[in-house]
Amino acid sequence: MYICVCNGINERDIRSAVDAGARTLGDLQRELGVASGCGQCAGEAQCLLRESGRDCAFGAQLHPA
């Protein structure tokens, strides 16, 4: 399933980034570009981080690109 339509990022991309060490939404933003367009995907990306048990900074601030 696509999570970030703006950047064509799917659930598998996010899970791979988490497996590679991404721990926060900011990490996903830097590594994949998640939430760097319209930002509508931020909540779902955050949920995937929580599901992985690696969400160390719930509510992390986004950094506009």
ABEGO torsion letter per residue (X at the ends): XBABAAAGBBAAAAAAAAAAGBABAAAAAAAAGBGABAGAAAAAAAAAAAAAGABABBGBBBBBX
